[in-house]
């Protein structure tokens, strides 16, 4: 249902049961899936691909041009998965020729005033609290929670099931399943509360905790710790995910913290 005071370009592809409130602007080359709600004063620019049953609140700007001086007008997109909610005044920029797209997964909640820059890839079931900011080329796994005012440096990676506390500056990669906090950012334990909520049993949480004790609390360097983990611990999907994340980290992972027991 399009309100008469909204502007929808004839080239936009709007599915059934989409609600577009007054004063929203939908540009050319936009696709919006069934059941999505577009609030007043939302601007959806060229290249947006929005899934089903999404909610986009007033003041959000989706698929704006990248804030990158190397951008040369190449055809790129923003892809937003089904059932994702984008709150007031969020900005999400489309990709550049690095990845040609910016992606937000399914079932995400992006809270007010957050910014997601060009070429970011965000997994499913993520929550970004108010004014969280991703610079360009950031990669974030599934079930990641960023508390308010988190700022992530360009090209950083954050592993799945991670919790980053409010006001944290993320300058290094953050491995999966843990809590990250302090300045400079450092290991603050396992994200045990989040893992239990998602069905991880006590034995699995203990396995993950042991891996990070070896990595962060036994005074080994990273290479030594990974060799011990690989040699002495049974291969599991979680163990292998952690090992591969760290070995593939181009920026290096965040440091440990001696005050953690």
N, C-alpha and C positions, 0 to 999 in steps of 0.2 A: 504494500500500500504506500504510494508516494504522495506526500503532502504537496499541495499546489505551490507552496512557497519554497520547496526544495528544488535544486537544480540537478538534473540527471542527464548527462550527455547521451545522445542517441546511440553512441557506440558502446555504451556500458551494457554488460550482460547481467541482468538482475533476475534471480530465480523467484519462484513462487513464495508467497508468504513473507517476503522481506518488508520490513517497516522502515521507512525513511522519514524522519521527522523534519519539521520546518527548518529552513535555513541551512540544511546540510548541502554539500556540494560533492557530486560524484563526477569525476572526469572521464575522458575517453579511455578505452583499453582497461577497464575495470571489470572484475567478475566477483559477484557476491552470491553465496550459497543460500539455500532455503532456510527460512526461519530466522535469519539474522536481523538484528535491530540496530539501526544507525541513528544515533541521537542528534539533537539539534546542534548546529554549528560544527559538525564534524566535516573535515575535508579529506576526501579519498582521491588521491591523485593517480596519474597513469601508472600502470604496472601492478596495481593491487590485485591480489587473488585471495579473497576472503572466504572461509569455509562456511559450513552450516551452523546455525544456532549460535552465532557469535553475538556479543553485545559490545558496541563501541559508544562510549559516553561523550558528552559534549566537549568540544574543544580539541579533540584528538585530531592529529594530522598523520595520515597513513600514506606511505609510499612517496614522501617528498624526495626531492633530489638529494643525493649524497652530499654531505659537507666535506668534500674531498676535492682538493684542487686538481687532482689527476683525472677526475671524471670528465669525459668528453662527449657526454650525451648518448652513450651506448644504451641499447634497449635492455632494461633490467626489471626485476620484479621485487615485490614483497609478498610472501606467502604466509597466510595465517590459517592455522588448523581449526577444525571444528570445535565448537563449544568453548572457545577462548573469549575471555572478557578483557576489554581494554578500557581503563577508566579515564577520568577527565585529564585533558591536556597532555596525554602521552604522544610522543613523536617517534615514528618508526620510518627510517629512511631506506630506500631501495638500494640494491647492490650496485657494484661497479664491475669492471671487467675482471676483477679477481675471482669472484664467485658468481657473478651475474644475478645474485638474488640474496635477499635477507629473509630468513625463515623463522617463524614462531610456531611451535608445535600445537598439538591438540590439548584442550582442557587446561590452558594456562590462565593465570590471573596477573595482568600487568597493571599495577596500581598507579594512582594519579602522579603526573609530572615525571614519569620515567621516560628515559630516552634510550632507544636501541638504534645504533648507527649502522651504516652500510656493511653488508657482507657478514652480518652476525648470523649464527645458526643457534637457535634455542630449541631444546627438546620438548617433550610432552610433560604435562602436569607440573609446570614450574610456577612459582609465585615470586614476583618481584614487588617488594613493598615500595612505598611512596618515594619518588625521586631517586630510584636506582638508575644507574647510568652505565651503558655499555659503549665503549669506543669501538672503532671499526674492527672487523675480522675476528670478533670474539666467538668462541665455541662453548656452548653450555649444554650439559647432558640433561637427562630426564630427572624429574622430581628434585630440582634444585630450588632452594629458597634463599633469596637475597633479602635481608632486612633493609630498613629504610636507609637512604643516603649511601648505599654501597656504590663505589665507582670502580669499574673494571678497565684496566689498561688494554690498549689495542693488542690483538693477537694472543691474548691470554685464553687459557682453557680451564673450565671448571667441570669436574667430574660429576657423574650422577649421584643423587641422594646426598648432596652436600648442603650444609647450612652455613651461610656467611653472615656474621653479626653486623648490626647496624653501624654505619659510618666507616666501614672498613675500606681501605684502599687496596685493591687487588692488583699487584704488580707482577706476581709469579703465578704459575699454574697451581690449581687447587685439586688434589687427587680425590677420587670418589669416596663417599661414605663417611665423611668427617665433618667436624665443625672447624671453621676458620675464624680467627678473631685477632685483636690486638694490632698494634702499630710498631714495627712493621708486621704485616700479616704472618700468622704462624699457626701451627697445629694446636687445637684446643680440645682434643678428644674425638671420640666417635659420635656420630649423629644417631645415638641409640634411640632417642625418642622418635625421630622420624622413621627409622628403620622398623621399629616395633609397629608403628601405625601402618606400615606398608606390608606387614606380614612376615618380616624376618624373625626367625625363632632365636632363642637364647644361644643355642650352639653356633648358629651362623654369625651372630653379633660377636661372640667371643673369638671366633676365627678372624674376623675383620680386625678386632681390637688387638689380637696377637700380632698380626701383620704390621700394624702401625706402631706397636711397641718396639718391634725389631727395627723398623725404619727410623723412628723418631726418638726413641728413649734408651737405646743401647749403645750409643756413642760410636756406631758404625758410620762410615760415609755411605752415600746412597748406593754406590756400586756394590760394596760389601753387603749391605742390607738386602739388596735385591737378590744377590747370589745365595744368601742364607735362606731367604724366604722360598726361593725356587727349589733349593736342594732339600730343605727340611720339612716343608709343609705340603700337604696333599694338594694336588691340582684340583681347583674348583673354578667355576666361572668368575666368582668374585676375586679370588687370588690372581687369576690370569688377567682380569680387567685392570686391577691395580698395577700389576707389573707392566703391562703394555702401556698404560697411561703414562707412567713415570718414564719408561724408556723412550717413549715417543715425544716427550716434552721438549720443545725447542727453546722455551724461555727458562726452563728449570722450575722445579717445584718449590713451594713455600717452605720455610724453615720449620724446624721443630721448636719446642718450648720446654725448657728444663724444669719449669714449675709444675708440669703435668705429672701426676703419679702414674 
